[in-house]
Amino acid sequence: MRAWFVPCGLGFFVGPLTTPAATRRFGQWVLVLGMALEIVGALVLSAVVATTPAGQAPALFDVVVALWLIGFGQGIAVPTLVRSLIDCAPTGGAGMVAGIVNSALQINAVLGVAVTGSVFFSLAGGIIRRLPWRRLSVGQWFVLPLA
């Protein structure tokens, strides 16, 4: 099960490599394209989990495609967003802005997991143990707007 996130990492690796070509083709919309791919991947993953019968593992190919889309979208969107923020910095301040952006990304990643997990499990209480495995995809719908 641990290796299932490899497609997400591979997508995140390939995404920035394709960003220059995507930027030439789509211009300023490349950021929207990356985020749209993330959303499509999350929706596909949610659909795969929701349609998998309780007690069975989802189809490996479907999960791999969904996770790759999420990683690929992030690989396009995140570097594009960081680059656009640094480009807006005044001359001589790009290094400071890059440091602030990197720190914000790290802090938000930690806080996002901690806060979302705390809220989700405090609201769910003991219900999680009684629900079928496929119902845990509800957590994705809770986290999706935060992405």
C-alpha positions as CSV (number, residue, x, y, z in Angstrom):
1,M,0.0,0.0,0.0
2,R,2.9,2.4,0.7
3,A,4.0,2.2,-3.0
4,W,0.6,3.5,-4.2
5,F,1.8,7.1,-3.8
6,V,4.6,6.6,-6.2
7,P,2.5,7.8,-9.2
8,C,1.8,11.0,-7.3
9,G,5.5,11.6,-6.9
10,L,6.2,10.7,-10.5
11,G,3.5,13.1,-11.7
12,F,5.0,15.8,-9.5
13,F,8.4,15.1,-11.1
14,V,7.1,15.2,-14.7
15,G,4.8,18.2,-14.2
16,P,7.5,20.9,-14.0
17,L,9.3,19.4,-17.0
18,T,6.2,20.0,-19.1
19,T,5.4,23.4,-17.7
20,P,7.4,25.4,-20.3
21,A,5.6,23.8,-23.2
22,A,2.3,24.2,-21.4
23,T,3.0,27.9,-20.7
24,R,3.8,28.5,-24.4
25,R,0.5,26.9,-25.4
26,F,-1.8,28.1,-22.6
27,G,-0.1,31.2,-21.4
28,Q,-1.3,32.5,-18.0
29,W,-3.9,29.7,-17.9
30,V,-1.3,27.1,-17.1
31,L,-1.9,27.6,-13.4
32,V,-5.6,27.0,-13.8
33,L,-4.7,23.9,-15.9
34,G,-2.6,22.5,-13.1
35,M,-5.2,23.0,-10.5
36,A,-7.9,21.6,-12.7
37,L,-5.9,18.4,-13.2
38,E,-5.6,18.2,-9.4
39,I,-9.3,18.5,-9.0
40,V,-10.0,15.9,-11.7
41,G,-7.6,13.5,-10.0
42,A,-9.2,14.0,-6.7
43,L,-12.7,13.4,-8.2
44,V,-11.5,10.3,-10.0
45,L,-10.0,8.9,-6.8
46,S,-13.1,9.7,-4.8
47,A,-15.3,8.0,-7.5
48,V,-13.0,4.9,-7.5
49,V,-13.1,4.6,-3.7
50,A,-16.9,5.3,-3.5
51,T,-17.7,2.6,-6.2
52,T,-15.4,-0.1,-4.7
53,P,-17.5,-2.6,-2.7
54,A,-16.8,-2.6,1.0
55,G,-14.0,-5.0,2.0
56,Q,-12.4,-5.0,-1.5
57,A,-9.4,-3.0,-2.7
58,P,-10.0,-0.5,-5.5
59,A,-8.6,-1.3,-8.9
60,L,-4.9,-0.5,-9.0
61,F,-5.0,1.1,-12.5
62,D,-7.7,3.5,-11.5
63,V,-5.9,4.6,-8.3
64,V,-2.6,5.0,-10.2
65,V,-4.2,7.2,-12.8
66,A,-6.0,9.4,-10.2
67,L,-2.8,9.8,-8.1
68,W,-0.7,10.6,-11.2
69,L,-3.2,13.3,-12.2
70,I,-3.0,14.8,-8.7
71,G,0.8,14.8,-8.7
72,F,1.0,16.0,-12.3
73,G,-1.4,18.9,-11.6
74,Q,0.6,19.9,-8.5
75,G,3.8,19.6,-10.5
76,I,2.4,22.2,-12.9
77,A,0.6,24.5,-10.5
78,V,3.0,24.8,-7.6
79,P,6.2,25.9,-9.5
80,T,4.1,28.2,-11.7
81,L,2.6,29.8,-8.6
82,V,5.9,30.2,-6.9
83,R,7.5,31.6,-10.0
84,S,4.7,34.1,-10.4
85,L,5.0,35.3,-6.8
86,I,8.8,35.7,-7.2
87,D,8.3,37.6,-10.5
88,C,6.1,40.1,-8.6
89,A,8.8,40.9,-6.1
90,P,10.7,44.1,-6.4
91,T,14.3,44.0,-7.8
92,G,16.6,42.7,-5.1
93,G,13.8,41.2,-3.0
94,A,13.3,38.0,-5.0
95,G,15.5,36.0,-2.5
96,M,13.4,37.2,0.4
97,V,10.2,36.4,-1.3
98,A,11.4,32.9,-2.3
99,G,12.3,32.2,1.4
100,I,8.9,33.5,2.6
101,V,7.1,31.4,-0.1
102,N,9.0,28.3,0.8
103,S,8.4,28.8,4.5
104,A,4.7,29.4,3.9
105,L,4.5,26.2,1.9
106,Q,6.1,24.1,4.6
107,I,4.1,25.7,7.5
108,N,0.8,25.3,5.6
109,A,1.5,21.7,4.8
110,V,2.0,20.9,8.5
111,L,-0.9,23.0,9.7
112,G,-3.2,21.7,6.9
113,V,-2.7,18.1,7.9
114,A,-2.8,18.8,11.7
115,V,-5.9,21.0,11.6
116,T,-7.8,18.9,9.0
117,G,-7.0,15.7,10.8
118,S,-8.0,17.1,14.2
119,V,-11.3,18.5,13.0
120,F,-12.2,15.4,10.9
121,F,-11.5,12.9,13.7
122,S,-13.0,15.0,16.4
123,L,-16.2,15.3,14.4
124,A,-16.2,11.6,13.4
125,G,-15.5,10.3,16.9
126,G,-16.0,6.5,17.1
127,I,-18.0,6.4,13.9
128,I,-14.9,5.7,11.8
129,R,-14.6,2.2,13.2
130,R,-18.2,1.3,12.3
131,L,-18.3,2.6,8.8
132,P,-17.3,0.5,5.8
133,W,-13.9,1.3,4.4
134,R,-15.3,3.1,1.3
135,R,-17.0,5.7,3.4
136,L,-13.7,7.1,4.4
137,S,-13.6,8.9,1.1
138,V,-15.9,11.5,2.8
139,G,-12.6,12.8,4.2
140,Q,-11.5,13.7,0.7
141,W,-14.6,15.9,0.1
142,F,-13.8,17.6,3.4
143,V,-10.1,18.2,2.4
144,L,-10.8,19.1,-1.3
145,P,-11.8,22.7,-0.7
146,L,-8.7,23.2,1.4
147,A,-6.4,22.2,-1.5
